[in-house]
Structure formats: C-alpha cells, structure tokens
Amino acid sequence: MKSNKLFPITLFLSLFLCSVASAQLIEKGYFRSPVKPGSRNYLSGNFSELRPNHFHTGLDYKFGGVEGEPIYAVADGWVHRIKISSFGYGNVIYLKHPSGHITLYGHLRNFNPKLSAWMRQKMYEAKLNELELSPEPGELPVKKGELIANGGNTGSSGGPHLHFEIRDSLDRAMDPLLAGFSEILDNIPPTPQKIAIVPLEIDSRVNGKFQRIEVTPVLSGSSYRIPETIRVTGKVGLEIQSYDKLDGAENQNGFPKFEISDENGLLYTLDVNRVDFNYTRHFLLHTHQNRFTRLYHQPTLKFDFFTPNSPGTGAFQVEAGQKKTLQIRLTDAYKNSRLVNLTLTGADLDSTVADGAAPAKAQTSYFKHHMKIRVAQTDKGGLAKFFIGSQIFEVLPAYQDAQTRTYLWDLRFGIPSKIDLCSEVLIPDLIGHFPVGKEHLHATDKLRIKTEVNSLLEDLYLRVGHTGTSDAPVLRLQEPTEYLWNPIEVTWNVNGYSGDKSRTHVYQRAANGARSFVGGEWVGEQIRFKTRNFGSFVLGVDNVKPTIAPIRVNSQGIRFTIKDNLSGIQKFEAFVDGKWVLMRYEHKQAVIWSEKLDEQPLKGSVLLKVYDQAGNVAEWKGTIS
C-alpha cells in the first residue's frame, strides 16, 4: 500500500484548525468561577465597559476592600505567562487551557507558594525587580479549582479586586460572562443616558446647523424615547451614552450589543464580541471622548464590530418633509434588553439659521476634516476668501442670521494659509495634512513632525501653537481630547533656551498645571521626543534627587519609602553585603521592600540606589549587624 506522506501534515493542520475553531466559543460549564466558586459574587466592572482610552476587557471581582481573597484556576491548564510589575495588571498570571483559551488573573497580591518560589528564583537569576516570563507548556501545570494566588491591589488598580479575562487562541479578549457563571446575577436591562446626532458630511445639518447635539431619552413604559423630533439634512450618524447594572451592585458597567432598526426591520448590529489588543487604542475612534459609542461606520476603524461592516452602515439620510423612526435595542450578556425610540425629520438646507450670540473674534472648531468658523456680522460683506497655495476660493456663509455668519470648509480640498472674513483676517494654526496609514514628515523652522504607518487613527490635519518665552516655551499640538494610535516623533526647536539641558526634558502639561514626564533627547538647540498624546508640552528641569526614607532595616528584611519631586522613579537596586537583593515596589504607597531568596538572615552593609527619569540618583547606606 502506498504511504501518504502528506498525512502527518494534514492531521496536524486539521487538529490545529479544530483547536483554533473550538477556542472561538466559550462553552458553558467549561470554566468555573475564579472567586468564591458556588457562592454569590459581585462585579465592579465587566467586559466592553468604556474606560479612559480603552475597553475594559474582563471582569472585576469585588473583595469588599480587603486583600487576600483566594483565586482559583478556572480550568485545567498550565502557566502561559507570569509577571511581577508595579504597573498595568501588576502581579498577573496567564493560564493556557486545552481548549485553546487563555485566562488572565490580574492585580494579585501574591502567587501560591510554588509559583512564588519559581518566580523569585528567576528574578534573582536575572537580577531584575520586575520580570515577565513565558514558561514552557506543561512546565507549570495547574488543575481546575487549584489555588493559584491571592487577590490584591497591585499595578494600576484603584482598590483590591481581581481582574479576570478569557481570551481566544489568537489572544483576543472575549466576554467572560458567556461562561455562564451562576455566581453572578443580572436581571437588569441596560439604561440609555444620552443620544447624540452628528453630521457626517459638509452639507449635513442637525436642527439646521452643522453641529453635534445631545438629547436625553425619557422613560416611556419599559422603553425609552426621545421626546423631540430631530430635523436633519444630509447624512447623519448616531452616538449613544449608556450603561448596564448587575444585580446587587450600583456600578455602571458596559454591555456588548446594539441593534438599530427602522420601520422595515433590522438595519445593522454592533456587537463587541472580541477585542483585539493589537488595536486597543482604536477604542478612541470607536467612541466620542470615551463616553459615547459611535453607531456609524468609520473607514479606518480596525475593530470589526458592525454587521454589515460597510461604508453606508449607520449613515441616515431623510428626504425633506419625510420622517424616519429608528429603534435602538441595547442588550447585555444575559440577554436583558432595552429599546430607545427616536424620530428624524428630513429638512432642506436653510441659509438663514440662528447660531447664537456673535463672537468678539472669529471662533474656529474642527470635526474630523471639517473646519467651522463663526464670526460676527459686518457691513463689509459676507464673501470670505480662503487662500490655498496660489489659489483663492470665495465662500459664502453656510448659514447666517442678523448677528453671526458661519462658514464651513472641507480640509481635504486644501489647508488655508489665511482666511479673509471681510471684518478680520484669520490665520489658521494648521500646519499640514498627515495621511493615515502612511509615513509622513512635515518640517518648519520651529518644528519637525514625523508619523509612522500606524501612528494615526485617521487623517490628521495638525494644528500647532507656540507660546511662552525662550526659557519657558509652550508647544500645543491639537487638543487633549483628540487622539493618536501610536507615537509620533516631534523635534522641537527651542533656540535660546538657557536651562541645564542635561536635566531638562519634555513634560505634558494638563489643564490644572500638573506635569507628566515625556522625556526627550537634545540635538543642539532642538529636543526630540515621542508622544502618543496631544495637548500642551513644556520643558522642565529636574535636578533634585529622589528621596529615600527607611521604614525598617534589620536581618528579616529592608523596607523604604521612595519619592521623586517631578520626573518620577525610573528604577532602583539594593545590595546587602555586596549581594543583589530583590525589591518589590508599590507605587501607590511609594514603598519598596525586600524579598529574600532563602531563609538566611540579612547581614552586612546595605546600599540602596534610586534613579529618577531625569538621571538623578539617590543613595542610602547603612549596616545590618
């Protein structure tokens, strides 16, 4: 009989594909609860909840404000990754399971004795106070229901809890509530808070104007409705601010599913069923300022939540004099649902529209690639001139009344160097167009901006402002409420700066004046830095060493408080009798403490060195007799 040499390969591929396919679903009963199995559990957060700059990708189990809650493996498997860190998930364990799923257990106070000893040994071998490792499959096996850790408050946690995730074989987060944990109860449907109607094209209008409006739904029986009729012209989209609650908890959580229908039936669905961590910050394109879910297609959004996912999805256009009744169904993971009803009425473009009190000076605002200018009426005329390169475009107001003129400009047709508004000349702070998905470089005498292929969420029309003095310059890039996917490189010419460059770095300055360290490298009179955030940037000099205060120094261990006044702690290292000692760090309390490799008492000279991000180094020396 002739052998088939392809059989082993075919079998492998078949088993691999079956494994991948099986990992795409969560089988009820396969996973047990990681906390209090068989007893009631309460959550402070759930899957698809809108958090600052990201989706919440798991469940946050409450501990009643106390650390030490036993944490159990939800299924048989092995340690896939394990990490000790002061930030992010803090102390975290990832388990891999035969189904192909990965489960994550974050913000742990400690691992079980076996995992703690294994990790401590590895950290001493590497001489690193923070470490992430990926053991070989089967090297650290666990059984379903095995105690793997105790809950805590490590990393970027705001209080003791367990952050628990279930991921598929491609490492994408899935909704853990689909596992059917009986310990968590939810009989409450989602609640809408606000509905926003937004213009999608330059000829779009909402209640006569190019504007985004928010309206509040009112309860009508068991559903909600928008009591007012919204007049629309051209294509508009919907956004919604909403939340869900679980039984026995007041936390405002998220929910995964939105279905939009009209008089003829279902139009499209938005279902947050998986979150790909490669595109985490596309959340900022999916939402409006972290609060509203956008219910319309966006061409550069990497998340594939819409069905159908096509350019026309979510764009509504109603003929003048006609009405369209829309229904939004909100559904949580337990199939509790709530309806929101609203009506859009079509209207013709109107050039005479009241647009508020006249501004003292021209006001400019932006929405994606649209520029909107409001300016007071004048007897000098209303035909604005937009200067684009060597061309001049004469533009009538999009609409006006006795007080105010409103002009609209599509920046895809060109970036104006100046705009003659008859009563005043406006010099826009726009410096250039940066196309999404491409490397791009734009340079002026004061600034050089470089974007990479994956820097932008969508096309960027960059606005820049320079203020301050030569020794205290301020650089403004866009607004803090506008977002990037990945960092851009900025080279800032600060010619005339006389400060100590060896300790001078770039800081982002918040509206309240607080500064956060960005960094940067000096090249002559220029400082080059990378940022993933827009806002205001300043220079700051940090020439003050971190402070070190001993709490306990004896044979059983050493413990210190460490703080820095500006740039922040970068790293630290400790030696006892010349030997490296593992130090754990809790940044929220500014405390570090030793973990010995064995039971031998500490003895001899003690040296602790603490570095800040500006290069200042503090030392503490002592002796354990």
VOGU-3710 file (C-alpha; in Angstrom, 3 decimals, decimal comma):
1> mksnklfpit> 0,000/0,000/0,000  1,375/3,383/-0,979  2,017/5,612/2,024  0,653/9,136/2,148  3,483/11,434/3,240  1,052/14,328/3,495  -0,992/12,578/6,204  1,008/13,802/9,234  0,905/17,410/7,938  -2,777/17,148/7,110
11> lflslflcsv> -3,537/15,691/10,528  -1,555/18,460/12,243  -3,340/21,178/10,290  -6,686/19,548/10,988  -6,032/19,359/14,710  -4,676/22,927/14,716  -7,684/24,322/12,880  -10,065/22,394/15,153  -8,271/23,792/18,186  -8,466/27,350/16,837
21> asaqliekgy> -12,128/26,931/15,904  -13,051/25,476/19,289  -11,330/28,374/21,018  -13,573/30,884/19,318  -16,528/29,969/21,541  -16,893/29,728/25,307  -18,599/26,500/26,322  -20,795/26,950/29,364  -19,594/24,797/32,226  -16,030/24,517/30,948
31> frspvkpgsr> -14,803/27,277/33,259  -15,588/27,561/36,957  -15,564/30,835/38,870  -12,103/32,145/39,832  -13,573/33,691/43,010  -15,827/32,025/45,625  -16,966/29,131/43,404  -20,565/28,269/44,210  -21,123/31,462/46,243  -22,527/34,827/45,188
41> nylsgnfsel> -20,086/37,202/43,507  -20,330/40,910/42,726  -18,569/42,869/39,992  -17,311/46,438/39,849  -16,546/46,176/36,126  -17,355/43,963/33,153  -16,458/43,274/29,541  -16,915/46,049/26,917  -17,251/48,751/29,575  -15,950/52,113/28,346
51> rpnhfhtgld> -12,859/53,107/30,316  -10,462/56,035/29,750  -8,788/55,292/26,384  -9,702/51,586/26,274  -12,330/48,904/26,564  -12,427/47,036/29,834  -11,646/43,536/28,613  -12,663/41,390/31,563  -14,489/41,152/34,875  -13,518/42,999/38,056
61> ykfggvegep> -14,470/40,893/41,085  -15,157/42,818/44,287  -13,387/41,817/47,523  -15,096/44,213/49,926  -11,978/46,383/50,127  -9,801/43,602/51,576  -6,769/41,899/50,036  -6,064/38,167/50,238  -9,139/36,665/48,529  -8,296/33,113/47,294
71> iyavadgwvh> -8,050/32,967/43,486  -8,625/29,627/41,726  -7,757/28,256/38,286  -10,948/28,184/36,223  -9,923/25,083/34,246  -7,062/22,616/33,802  -4,060/24,074/32,039  -0,570/25,443/32,533  1,099/28,783/33,242  1,411/30,511/29,875
81> rikissfgyg> 2,837/33,830/31,133  3,597/35,202/34,567  4,655/38,702/35,527  5,580/40,807/38,528  5,170/44,523/37,847  4,381/47,783/39,605  2,033/48,957/36,860  -0,638/47,686/34,460  -2,042/44,362/35,648  0,527/44,320/38,467
91> nviylkhpsg> 1,242/40,755/39,542  -0,515/38,680/36,902  -0,870/35,049/35,804  -1,930/33,869/32,338  -3,082/30,245/32,063  -3,390/28,332/28,785  -6,063/25,638/28,548  -6,526/22,572/26,315  -9,485/24,338/24,664  -7,052/26,925/23,301
101> hitlyghlrn> -8,351/29,662/25,585  -6,135/31,833/27,759  -7,324/33,121/31,131  -5,781/36,093/32,936  -5,736/36,882/36,667  -4,519/40,403/37,445  -3,696/42,739/40,372  -2,730/39,757/42,551  -1,216/40,300/45,981  0,839/37,132/45,720
111> fnpklsawmr> 1,122/33,852/43,825  0,754/30,469/45,519  3,945/29,166/47,237  5,023/27,056/44,251  4,710/29,873/41,712  6,156/32,442/44,136  9,292/30,345/44,722  9,706/29,681/40,976  9,349/33,350/40,089  11,611/34,552/42,898
121> qkmyeaklne> 14,370/32,218/41,757  14,099/33,543/38,196  14,195/37,156/39,382  17,349/36,538/41,429  18,970/34,836/38,472  18,113/37,793/36,223  18,769/40,397/38,973  15,563/42,204/37,991  12,957/43,663/40,336  10,247/43,323/37,684
131> lelspepgel> 10,058/40,379/35,317  7,748/38,706/32,809  8,313/35,121/31,713  6,656/32,566/29,427  7,301/29,058/30,840  7,379/26,075/28,527  3,962/24,395/28,006  3,456/21,938/30,842  6,365/23,287/32,916  3,980/24,741/35,494
141> pvkkgelian> 0,720/22,734/35,259  -2,430/23,671/37,183  -5,685/21,840/37,837  -9,198/23,224/37,712  -10,049/24,675/41,123  -6,416/24,845/42,257  -5,473/27,853/44,403  -3,074/29,855/42,228  -2,902/33,212/44,027  -4,485/35,669/46,426
151> ggntgssggp> -6,243/38,817/45,268  -4,674/42,190/45,798  -4,257/45,777/44,662  -1,041/45,687/42,636  -0,347/47,588/39,424  -2,728/50,261/38,203  -5,536/49,121/40,466  -7,735/51,542/42,385  -8,624/49,079/45,141  -8,444/45,368/45,984
161> hlhfeirdsl> -10,090/43,267/43,260  -9,410/40,554/40,693  -9,256/41,491/37,031  -10,198/38,308/35,167  -10,153/37,741/31,403  -10,885/34,963/28,955  -9,058/35,216/25,630  -9,328/33,110/22,498  -6,475/31,239/20,823  -5,485/34,441/18,973
171> dramdpllag> -5,152/36,284/22,293  -8,292/38,373/21,736  -10,420/39,207/24,763  -13,875/37,607/24,963  -16,778/38,255/27,323  -16,228/36,024/30,409  -19,933/36,260/31,275  -20,568/33,941/28,315  -19,076/31,192/30,501  -22,363/31,218/32,442
181> fseildnipp> -21,015/31,858/35,925  -24,031/31,210/38,183  -22,358/33,199/40,959  -23,097/36,465/39,077  -26,698/37,589/38,622  -28,070/40,123/36,146  -31,767/40,753/35,612  -31,447/44,460/34,826  -31,575/45,772/31,233  -29,163/48,488/30,039
191> tpqkiaivpl> -30,017/52,158/30,554  -29,552/54,902/27,917  -28,328/58,284/29,165  -27,811/60,420/26,051  -28,275/60,105/22,298  -26,083/62,242/20,027  -26,846/63,084/16,401  -23,780/64,110/14,399  -23,249/65,484/10,860  -21,217/63,183/8,599
201> eidsrvngkf> -20,732/65,445/5,537  -20,200/69,151/4,953  -23,783/69,556/3,743  -25,190/67,700/6,747  -27,247/69,615/9,288  -28,765/68,762/12,650  -31,604/71,101/13,594  -30,456/73,412/10,824  -26,779/73,694/11,783  -23,517/71,829/11,286
211> qrievtpvls> -23,376/70,634/14,865  -23,327/67,619/17,143  -26,284/67,651/19,523  -27,003/65,516/22,572  -30,546/64,720/23,714  -31,779/62,888/26,803  -34,148/59,914/26,419  -37,129/59,683/28,752  -38,660/56,504/30,138  -41,922/55,541/28,423
221> gssyripeti> -43,281/52,305/29,855  -40,483/49,756/29,751  -38,620/51,514/26,919  -37,127/54,955/26,326  -37,884/57,584/23,709  -36,546/60,912/22,502  -39,479/63,269/23,098  -38,414/65,833/20,496  -38,220/65,392/16,742  -34,737/65,972/15,331
231> rvtgkvglei> -34,527/67,795/11,997  -31,751/66,508/9,748  -30,328/67,370/6,354  -27,869/65,165/4,503  -26,154/62,198/6,134  -26,068/61,982/9,916  -24,974/59,344/12,404  -25,975/58,319/15,919  -23,943/58,005/19,089  -25,127/56,716/22,456
241> qsydkldgae> -24,021/57,059/26,054  -25,381/54,205/28,144  -24,608/51,699/30,887  -25,692/48,395/32,407  -26,043/47,274/36,016  -25,756/43,855/37,620  -27,941/42,653/40,474  -26,804/43,869/43,868  -24,292/46,468/42,678  -24,568/50,149/41,799
251> nqngfpkfei> -21,582/50,199/39,418  -22,319/51,469/35,924  -20,946/48,718/33,701  -20,840/48,084/29,975  -22,764/45,815/27,631  -21,853/44,384/24,233  -24,718/44,667/21,764  -26,595/47,393/19,883  -29,197/46,690/17,194  -30,578/49,530/15,058
261> sdengllytl> -33,883/49,121/13,215  -36,348/51,285/11,275  -39,941/50,791/10,172  -38,865/47,986/7,841  -36,847/45,947/10,326  -33,249/45,411/11,428  -30,706/47,653/9,669  -27,431/46,722/11,346  -25,855/45,382/14,541  -22,874/46,466/16,605
271> dvnrvdfnyt> -21,599/43,623/18,787  -18,448/43,990/20,897  -17,774/40,246/20,926  -13,953/40,257/20,802  -11,306/42,888/21,460  -8,018/42,590/19,598  -5,224/44,040/21,748  -3,280/44,991/18,602  -5,879/47,706/18,083  -6,643/48,698/21,682
281> rhfllhthqn> -6,452/52,455/21,051  -8,892/52,236/18,153  -11,349/52,444/21,032  -10,713/56,204/20,770  -12,099/56,166/17,235  -14,965/53,860/18,214  -16,097/56,316/20,907  -16,609/60,034/21,338  -14,307/61,183/24,140  -14,509/57,815/25,930
291> rftrlyhqpt> -18,224/58,263/26,679  -20,387/57,774/23,589  -20,365/54,669/21,386  -20,398/55,691/17,727  -23,099/53,762/15,884  -21,838/54,512/12,379  -19,151/53,042/10,108  -15,719/54,646/10,130  -13,417/53,599/7,296  -10,167/53,427/9,290
301> lkfdfftpns> -11,561/51,693/12,385  -9,775/48,350/12,866  -12,421/46,814/15,121  -14,882/44,657/13,197  -17,984/45,078/15,355  -20,557/46,031/12,692  -22,790/43,708/10,692  -22,807/44,659/7,884  -19,458/46,408/8,088  -19,727/48,667/5,031
311> pgtgafqvea> -19,293/52,409/4,325  -23,032/53,114/4,404  -23,683/51,462/7,755  -25,125/53,934/10,236  -25,438/56,882/7,826  -29,039/58,125/7,824  -30,483/60,497/5,234  -34,116/61,575/5,292  -35,820/63,354/2,414  -37,220/66,819/3,170
321> gqkktlqirl> -40,678/66,526/4,673  -40,288/62,794/5,379  -39,850/61,064/8,733  -37,761/58,091/9,778  -38,469/56,283/13,025  -35,442/54,495/14,467  -35,181/51,994/17,277  -32,004/51,154/19,173  -32,057/47,886/21,122  -29,470/47,628/23,920
331> tdayknsrlv> -28,680/44,061/25,023  -26,378/42,814/27,782  -24,600/39,458/28,097  -27,585/37,974/29,963  -29,968/38,890/27,088  -31,673/41,653/29,079  -32,629/44,343/26,564  -33,983/47,874/26,401  -35,416/49,868/23,492  -34,787/53,511/22,628
341> nltltgadld> -37,068/55,138/20,037  -36,399/58,348/18,150  -37,658/60,121/15,030  -35,646/62,018/12,430  -37,431/64,502/10,173  -35,882/65,498/6,855  -35,357/69,217/6,130  -33,962/71,306/3,269  -30,748/73,266/3,626  -31,511/76,676/5,106
351> stvadgaapa> -29,099/79,580/4,719  -30,814/81,661/7,393  -30,244/79,989/10,744  -29,700/81,481/14,196  -26,317/80,361/15,516  -26,011/82,040/18,887  -24,554/85,339/20,027  -21,916/86,939/17,837  -18,357/86,135/18,980  -15,976/89,027/19,669
361> kaqtsyfkhh> -13,403/87,331/17,403  -13,730/84,556/14,859  -14,214/81,155/16,514  -12,840/78,070/14,807  -13,744/74,451/15,565  -12,983/71,137/13,852  -14,765/67,836/13,325  -12,609/65,298/11,507  -11,753/67,007/8,162  -14,305/69,796/8,528
371> mkirvaqtdk> -13,450/73,335/9,638  -16,198/75,541/11,061  -15,792/79,307/11,538  -18,250/81,538/13,382  -17,788/85,301/13,022  -19,860/88,399/13,768  -21,867/90,033/11,005  -20,364/93,080/9,302  -21,415/95,681/6,751  -18,176/94,981/4,854
381> gglakffigs> -19,650/91,960/3,095  -20,033/88,230/3,635  -17,964/86,612/0,890  -14,962/85,031/2,659  -11,722/84,355/0,798  -9,814/81,136/1,550  -6,154/81,280/0,433  -4,985/77,782/-0,585  -1,484/77,877/-2,064  -1,614/80,193/-5,062
391> qifevlpayq> -5,404/79,938/-5,325  -8,156/81,968/-3,717  -11,593/80,446/-3,091  -14,562/82,719/-2,415  -17,010/81,116/0,008  -20,464/82,232/1,091  -21,655/81,580/4,634  -23,154/78,120/5,033  -25,818/79,874/7,105  -26,215/83,162/8,956
401> daqtrtylwd> -28,585/85,420/10,847  -28,556/89,081/11,853  -25,704/88,505/14,344  -23,474/85,690/13,113  -22,042/84,191/9,927  -20,976/80,516/9,858  -18,541/79,223/7,241  -17,651/75,596/6,539  -14,547/74,302/4,792  -13,551/70,758/3,829
411> lrfgipskid> -9,824/70,476/4,588  -9,474/67,703/2,009  -9,679/70,477/-0,615  -6,648/72,211/0,890  -5,331/73,830/4,059  -5,841/77,606/4,051  -2,828/79,753/4,914  -5,193/82,611/5,735  -8,889/83,430/5,535  -10,211/86,919/4,809
421> lcsevlipdl> -13,538/87,101/6,648  -14,250/90,688/5,498  -14,233/92,008/9,053  -10,960/90,317/10,036  -8,226/88,086/8,677  -7,884/84,672/10,287  -4,543/82,834/10,255  -5,343/79,167/10,998  -2,945/77,246/13,228  -2,967/74,335/10,763
431> ighfpvgkeh> 0,479/73,286/9,562  -0,199/70,259/7,377  -2,087/67,156/6,344  -0,809/63,794/7,622  -2,442/60,863/5,781  -3,479/57,835/7,804  -1,622/54,583/7,161  1,490/56,240/5,733  4,840/57,537/6,882  4,850/61,298/6,651
441> lhatdklrik> 7,254/64,110/7,540  6,436/67,791/7,891  9,037/70,363/8,911  9,005/74,069/9,684  11,702/76,245/11,197  10,316/75,583/14,695  9,010/72,054/14,420  9,513/68,714/12,720  6,736/66,108/12,953  7,156/62,529/11,761
451> tevnslledl> 4,370/59,937/11,670  4,743/56,212/11,065  2,408/53,849/9,199  0,471/53,041/12,381  0,707/56,405/14,175  -2,706/57,761/13,206  -6,270/56,625/13,763  -7,480/58,689/10,798  -6,237/61,511/8,586  -4,674/64,252/10,701
461> ylrvghtgts> -4,887/67,964/9,982  -2,359/69,108/12,528  -2,860/72,304/14,488  0,115/73,794/16,305  0,585/76,708/18,704  3,783/78,261/20,079  3,569/80,434/23,196  5,660/81,275/26,254  9,207/82,602/26,365  12,572/81,289/25,205
471> dapvlrlqep> 13,256/79,874/28,683  9,687/78,699/29,245  8,316/77,746/25,829  4,960/76,039/25,374  4,105/73,811/22,416  0,480/72,934/21,711  -0,386/70,021/19,431  -4,119/69,657/18,707  -6,264/69,274/21,851  -6,057/66,649/24,642
481> teylwnpiev> -9,458/65,316/23,507  -8,002/64,288/20,126  -6,094/61,067/19,821  -3,276/59,075/18,238  -2,957/55,333/17,742  0,793/55,076/18,281  3,507/57,675/18,985  4,619/60,403/16,626  8,132/61,846/16,685  8,440/65,552/17,458
491> twnvngysgd> 11,606/67,620/17,050  11,083/70,964/18,785  13,390/73,897/18,106  13,779/75,843/21,346  16,565/78,159/20,223  17,532/80,493/23,063  16,765/78,109/25,898  19,389/78,636/28,615  18,486/75,971/31,157  20,523/72,913/32,137
501> ksrthvyqra> 19,862/70,632/29,166  21,330/67,589/30,918  18,389/67,697/33,355  15,791/69,279/31,064  13,103/67,128/29,494  9,716/67,500/27,876  6,618/67,263/30,078  2,979/67,228/29,089  1,073/69,884/30,997  -2,540/69,282/31,977
511> angarsfvgg> -5,193/71,992/32,235  -4,655/72,160/36,009  -0,916/72,696/35,540  0,157/69,176/36,523  3,123/67,884/34,515  3,790/64,315/33,394  7,188/63,171/32,166  7,591/62,614/28,409  11,391/62,673/28,031  13,392/63,706/25,010
521> ewvgeqirfk> 16,898/63,874/23,619  18,741/67,112/22,901  20,299/67,666/19,487  21,867/71,117/19,589  19,088/73,662/20,093  16,393/71,067/19,439  14,829/68,445/21,650  13,428/65,279/20,066  10,698/63,293/21,802  7,878/60,889/21,089
531> trnfgsfvlg> 4,297/61,261/22,236  1,119/59,224/21,930  -0,982/62,066/23,314  -1,922/65,508/22,095  -2,018/68,585/24,302  0,389/71,176/25,690  4,080/70,407/26,166  6,608/72,324/28,231  10,231/71,999/29,315  11,000/71,079/32,894
541> vdnvkptiap> 14,261/70,935/34,832  14,608/68,148/37,369  17,931/68,326/39,197  16,636/67,056/42,535  17,489/63,531/43,611  14,740/61,143/44,742  14,180/60,915/48,484  14,744/57,725/50,468  13,353/57,181/53,961  13,987/53,902/55,822
551> irvnsqgirf> 10,999/52,193/57,429  12,697/49,005/58,590  16,270/47,754/58,173  17,061/44,511/60,003  18,046/40,905/59,452  14,498/39,948/58,434  14,237/42,495/55,638  14,565/46,082/54,470  11,744/48,488/53,694  11,837/52,101/52,443
561> tikdnlsgiq> 9,675/54,937/51,219  10,951/56,392/47,946  9,640/59,502/46,193  10,590/61,900/43,408  9,533/65,518/43,012  8,990/65,740/39,234  10,148/63,235/36,613  9,262/60,150/38,651  11,025/56,978/39,759  12,680/55,063/36,926
571> kfeafvdgkw> 14,365/52,174/38,739  16,051/51,096/41,973  18,513/48,448/43,116  19,568/47,175/46,528  22,617/45,283/47,788  23,246/43,684/51,170  26,798/42,626/51,921  27,538/43,284/48,236  24,857/40,845/47,041  21,855/41,891/44,938
581> vlmryehkqa> 18,530/41,770/46,802  15,097/41,602/45,176  12,977/44,668/45,976  9,234/44,836/45,407  7,539/48,190/44,730  4,067/49,563/45,378  3,988/52,936/43,623  0,616/53,952/45,079  2,144/53,935/48,579  5,678/54,801/47,352
591> viwsekldeq> 7,038/51,810/49,304  9,688/49,224/48,381  10,549/46,128/50,386  12,879/43,148/50,116  12,063/39,541/49,321  14,797/37,130/50,346  15,702/34,149/48,193  16,035/31,896/51,229  15,545/31,963/54,983  19,065/33,192/55,727
601> plkgsvllkv> 19,067/36,461/57,741  20,377/39,614/56,102  23,686/40,872/57,426  26,335/43,413/56,453  26,412/46,709/54,578  23,238/47,949/52,872  23,235/50,043/49,698  20,044/51,271/48,028  20,240/53,302/44,814  17,144/55,030/43,394
611> ydqagnvaew> 17,123/56,630/39,934  14,624/59,141/38,584  13,796/59,571/34,893  15,907/62,737/34,609  19,106/60,895/35,570  19,343/61,943/39,225  20,499/59,178/41,577  19,977/58,968/45,327  21,806/56,554/47,635  21,117/55,253/51,123
621> kgtis> 23,783/53,387/53,056  23,582/51,509/56,332  24,595/48,347/58,136  22,754/45,317/59,466  24,798/43,867/62,338
//
